[in-house]
Amino acid sequence: MRELTKPLGLLFCMGALIISSCSKKVEPISADPTIINPIADYTITQDPTDGFTFKYNNLSKNFTKLEWRFGDDTLNTDDSPTHTFLSPGKYTTDLKAFSSTGNFSHKYTDILIDPDKILAVTTAKTGVTGQLKFSAVFQGKIATIAWTFNDARANPAIVTHSTDLNPIVTFQLGTFNSFSVTVTSDKGSSVTITKNVTTEGLATDITQSRIYAHSSNENFNQVNENSPHLIDGNIKTKFGYYASFPVPEIYTLQFPAPVVIKLYGLCNGNDSGTSRDPKEWYIEGSNDGNAWSTLDHITLVKGFYDMATDAGATSDAQRYNRWWYYPIPQPTAFSWVRWRIVSTFQSAFQMDEMAFFK
């Protein structure tokens, strides 16, 4: 009997060890942590009485905290804030929504504040020759307004200032002038616009909006002085034709829709005095490219170089690259406009730039 008990005892111990060993390898399964994903969402409404102010309507879900960044170094944690920007520009709104588990999401939206949509200027003739009354239309409440007028009748230009809401200014006939106006709102937002003006009113350059341009003559020998340079917006380039100039020279532009041209400008070349200036020309308009109506007819007694001298220019720097502006006597809407030169002071021709204004 003693001999049997030893194996049985050994088996019992081995079984206990096996059971003990197996139980140590079994570990409890932990539950996955709960994750709450927030959704950042909102809509934006511009204040109809203030172009700088926007209302943000929060539509976020599963959030416990919000952080609004408006692209102008400001932070707001309100649920649905209202924000006022201080100047025009492009701003990116970033809403960051946090959940109770620390997760977050973003929504980004760009806002563009266009100065020309915030502030507009109108002009009206007073009945006095060359005199205009200016008015500012501002999308907000005006706290202060400051005007600067550059009158081109002298060289250098005469600069005047005004803080009137509706200043009255007199310009010299035939001059092309500029002005700027800065408006500050009652909330501290500020906007500045700069425009061109003649005695006929505001002048907006439309030359670059053309959809077609063609010259009847071309400079094939000098690509840096060919006809596209006449309307490239750069007075440091030019259109030059240095052989015997075959008049008429016809430079034709087409616009995407009929436009009323109130003014055109010519910028003379940078050498040769008056000899290459145009002498007689027509500005003509058409709505089909075939039948043309005269808008303006000019015959110069003196070329631009000599006229600049008569106007007080004392150096070639003041006589060349100089703009000369001509109002259209009876502005009429046309889709096609052309400059038809019928004579020059001598045989050759050059011109830095031409521009049309509405």
C-alpha positions in Angstrom: 0.0 0.0 0.0 2.8 2.4 0.7 4.2 2.0 -2.7 0.9 3.0 -4.4 0.5 6.2 -2.4 3.6 7.8 -3.8 2.6 7.8 -7.5 -0.9 9.0 -6.6 0.5 11.8 -4.5 2.8 12.8 -7.3 0.0 12.8 -9.8 -2.0 15.0 -7.5 0.8 17.5 -7.2 1.4 17.5 -10.9 -2.3 18.1 -11.6 -2.3 20.9 -9.1 0.7 22.5 -10.8 -0.9 22.2 -14.2 -4.1 23.8 -13.0 -2.1 26.5 -11.3 0.0 27.2 -14.3 -3.0 27.4 -16.7 -4.9 29.8 -14.4 -1.9 32.3 -14.4 -2.1 32.7 -18.2 -5.7 33.8 -18.3 -5.9 37.7 -18.2 -9.1 39.7 -18.1 -10.1 41.5 -21.4 -10.3 45.3 -20.9 -13.1 47.2 -22.7 -12.2 49.7 -25.5 -12.3 53.4 -24.3 -15.3 55.4 -25.3 -14.5 57.9 -28.1 -16.8 60.8 -28.9 -16.1 62.5 -32.2 -17.3 66.1 -32.5 -18.5 67.6 -35.7 -17.5 71.3 -36.3 -20.1 73.2 -38.4 -21.5 76.7 -38.7 -23.0 79.2 -41.1 -21.9 82.8 -41.6 -24.2 85.9 -42.1 -22.8 89.3 -43.0 -24.4 92.2 -41.0 -26.5 94.1 -43.6 -25.7 97.4 -41.9 -21.9 96.8 -41.5 -19.8 95.2 -44.1 -17.0 94.3 -41.6 -19.2 92.5 -39.2 -20.3 88.8 -39.4 -22.6 86.6 -37.3 -21.4 83.0 -36.8 -24.3 80.5 -36.2 -22.9 77.4 -34.6 -24.2 74.0 -35.9 -21.6 71.8 -34.3 -22.5 68.4 -32.7 -21.1 66.3 -29.8 -19.0 69.2 -28.5 -18.2 70.5 -25.0 -15.9 73.4 -26.1 -15.4 75.6 -29.1 -12.5 77.7 -30.3 -13.1 80.3 -33.1 -10.2 81.8 -34.9 -11.0 84.4 -37.5 -7.8 84.8 -39.4 -6.9 88.2 -37.8 -5.1 86.9 -34.6 -8.3 86.9 -32.5 -9.8 84.0 -30.5 -13.4 83.5 -29.3 -14.9 80.7 -27.3 -18.6 81.7 -27.4 -21.1 79.4 -28.9 -22.3 81.6 -31.7 -20.1 84.8 -31.8 -20.3 88.0 -33.7 -17.0 89.3 -35.1 -16.0 92.6 -36.6 -12.9 92.8 -38.9 -10.8 96.0 -38.9 -9.8 96.2 -42.5 -10.5 94.7 -45.9 -8.8 91.5 -47.0 -9.1 87.7 -47.1 -9.7 86.0 -43.8 -9.9 82.3 -43.0 -12.3 81.3 -40.1 -11.2 78.2 -38.3 -13.7 76.6 -35.9 -12.2 73.8 -33.6 -14.8 71.7 -31.8 -13.7 69.5 -28.8 -15.6 66.6 -27.3 -15.7 65.4 -23.7 -13.1 62.7 -24.6 -10.7 65.2 -25.9 -11.2 64.5 -29.6 -11.6 67.5 -32.0 -12.5 68.5 -35.5 -12.1 71.7 -37.7 -14.1 73.6 -40.2 -12.5 76.3 -42.4 -14.2 79.0 -44.3 -12.7 82.0 -46.3 -14.2 85.4 -46.1 -13.3 88.1 -48.6 -13.9 91.7 -47.7 -13.7 93.8 -50.9 -13.0 97.5 -50.3 -14.9 98.5 -53.4 -18.0 96.7 -52.0 -17.6 98.3 -48.6 -17.0 101.9 -49.9 -18.2 103.4 -53.1 -17.8 107.0 -54.4 -20.1 108.9 -56.7 -19.6 112.3 -58.3 -22.1 114.9 -59.7 -21.5 118.0 -61.7 -22.4 121.2 -59.8 -23.1 123.3 -62.9 -19.8 125.2 -62.5 -17.2 124.3 -65.2 -14.8 121.6 -64.0 -16.5 121.3 -60.6 -17.6 118.0 -59.0 -19.4 117.1 -55.8 -18.1 113.9 -54.2 -20.2 111.5 -52.1 -19.2 108.4 -50.2 -21.5 105.4 -49.8 -20.3 103.3 -46.9 -21.6 100.0 -45.7 -21.5 101.0 -42.0 -21.7 104.0 -39.8 -19.1 106.7 -40.6 -17.1 107.9 -37.7 -14.4 109.8 -39.7 -13.7 110.5 -43.4 -10.6 111.9 -45.0 -10.2 112.8 -48.7 -6.9 113.5 -50.7 -7.2 115.0 -54.1 -4.3 115.1 -56.6 -4.9 117.9 -59.2 -2.8 117.3 -62.3 -3.0 120.9 -63.6 0.5 121.6 -62.2 3.8 119.7 -62.1 4.1 118.5 -59.4 0.4 117.9 -58.9 -1.5 120.1 -56.4 -2.6 118.0 -53.4 -5.6 119.1 -51.3 -7.3 117.5 -48.3 -10.8 117.5 -46.9 -12.8 115.9 -44.1 -16.2 116.9 -45.4 -18.7 114.2 -46.1 -19.5 115.7 -49.5 -16.5 117.8 -50.7 -16.7 120.0 -53.8 -13.6 120.1 -56.0 -12.7 122.0 -59.2 -10.5 120.4 -61.8 -8.9 121.8 -65.0 -10.6 120.7 -68.2 -8.8 117.9 -70.0 -6.8 116.8 -66.9 -6.7 113.3 -65.6 -6.6 113.4 -61.8 -6.7 110.9 -58.8 -8.1 110.9 -55.3 -8.2 108.6 -52.3 -10.7 108.5 -49.5 -10.4 106.7 -46.1 -13.4 106.0 -44.0 -13.3 104.7 -40.4 -16.5 103.2 -38.9 -17.9 103.6 -35.4 -16.5 100.1 -34.6 -12.9 101.1 -35.6 -12.9 99.4 -39.0 -11.1 101.3 -41.8 -11.1 101.2 -45.6 -9.3 103.2 -48.3 -10.0 103.3 -52.0 -8.1 105.2 -54.8 -9.8 106.2 -58.0 -9.2 108.4 -61.1 -11.3 111.3 -62.0 -11.8 114.0 -64.7 -14.2 116.9 -65.0 -16.6 114.4 -66.4 -16.6 112.3 -63.2 -15.0 109.0 -62.2 -12.7 107.3 -64.8 -12.3 103.5 -64.7 -9.7 101.9 -67.0 -11.3 99.2 -69.1 -8.5 98.6 -71.6 -7.5 95.3 -70.1 -11.0 93.9 -70.2 -10.8 93.7 -74.0 -11.4 90.4 -75.7 -9.7 91.4 -79.0 -7.0 93.7 -80.2 -5.5 94.3 -83.7 -3.2 96.8 -85.3 -3.3 97.5 -89.1 0.5 98.1 -88.9 3.2 96.0 -87.1 6.8 96.2 -86.2 8.1 92.9 -87.2 11.8 93.8 -86.7 11.6 94.7 -83.0 9.4 92.4 -81.0 10.0 94.5 -77.9 8.3 97.5 -79.7 5.4 95.8 -81.5 1.8 96.7 -81.4 0.7 94.7 -78.2 2.9 97.0 -76.2 0.6 99.9 -76.9 -2.0 98.4 -74.5 0.1 96.3 -72.1 -0.5 98.6 -69.2 3.2 99.5 -69.0 4.5 102.9 -70.0 8.1 101.6 -70.1 7.3 99.7 -73.2 6.1 101.1 -76.5 4.8 100.5 -80.1 7.3 101.9 -82.6 7.2 102.1 -86.4 10.4 103.6 -87.7 10.1 103.3 -91.5 7.7 105.5 -93.5 4.5 105.1 -91.5 1.7 103.8 -93.7 -1.4 105.8 -92.6 -4.0 105.3 -91.7 -2.9 103.3 -88.6 -6.0 101.6 -87.2 -5.8 100.1 -83.7 -9.0 98.2 -82.9 -10.3 96.8 -79.6 -13.4 94.7 -78.9 -15.1 94.5 -75.5 -17.3 91.7 -74.2 -20.3 94.0 -74.1 -21.2 97.5 -75.1 -19.4 100.1 -72.9 -19.7 103.8 -72.6 -16.2 105.3 -73.0 -16.0 108.7 -71.4 -12.3 109.3 -71.8 -9.1 108.0 -73.4 -5.5 108.6 -72.7 -2.2 108.6 -74.8 1.3 108.3 -73.3 4.0 109.6 -75.7 7.3 107.8 -76.4 10.6 108.3 -74.8 12.7 109.8 -77.6 12.8 111.8 -80.9 10.9 114.9 -79.6 7.7 115.5 -81.4 8.7 114.0 -84.7 7.1 110.5 -84.1 3.9 111.8 -82.4 0.5 111.4 -84.1 -0.9 114.6 -85.5 -4.5 113.9 -86.6 -6.7 111.0 -85.4 -10.3 109.8 -84.9 -11.7 107.7 -82.1 -14.6 105.6 -83.5 -17.1 103.2 -82.1 -19.1 100.3 -83.6 -21.4 97.5 -82.5 -20.7 95.1 -85.4 -17.1 95.9 -86.3 -18.3 97.2 -89.7 -20.2 100.5 -89.4 -18.3 103.1 -87.4 -19.4 106.3 -85.7 -17.0 109.1 -84.7 -16.6 109.7 -81.0 -13.7 112.2 -81.1 -11.6 113.9 -83.7 -8.3 115.6 -82.8 -5.8 117.6 -84.9 -2.7 118.8 -83.0 -0.9 122.0 -83.8 2.0 120.9 -81.7 3.2 117.4 -80.7 3.2 116.1 -77.2 6.8 116.9 -76.6 6.3 120.5 -77.5 3.1 120.8 -75.6 4.8 119.5 -72.5 7.5 122.2 -72.9 4.7 124.8 -73.2 3.1 123.4 -70.1 6.3 124.0 -68.1 8.4 120.9 -68.5 12.1 121.7 -68.1 13.6 118.3 -68.8 13.1 115.3 -71.1 12.1 113.3 -68.1 9.1 115.6 -67.8 8.4 115.7 -71.6 8.5 112.0 -72.3 6.3 109.1 -70.9 3.7 111.7 -70.2 -0.1 111.0 -70.3 -2.4 113.2 -72.4 -6.2 112.7 -71.8 -9.1 113.6 -74.0 -12.8 113.4 -73.0 -15.4 112.0 -75.4 -17.8 114.8 -76.2 -20.9 112.6 -76.4 -20.2 109.2 -74.8 -22.2 106.3 -76.4 -22.2 102.6 -75.7 -20.2 100.5 -78.3 -18.7 97.0 -78.2 -15.9 98.0 -80.7 -13.6 101.0 -80.4 -10.7 102.0 -82.6 -8.0 104.7 -82.8 -7.6 105.7 -86.5 -4.5 107.8 -87.1 -4.6 109.7 -90.4 -1.3 111.7 -90.1 1.9 112.0 -88.0 4.3 115.0 -87.6 6.9 113.1 -89.6 7.0 109.7 -91.3 7.8 107.5 -88.3 5.5 106.7 -85.3 5.9 105.7 -81.6 3.6 105.7 -78.6 4.1 104.2 -75.1 0.5 103.4 -74.2 -3.1 103.9 -74.9 -6.0 103.5 -72.5 -9.8 103.8 -72.5 -11.9 104.8 -69.5 -15.5 104.5 -68.6 
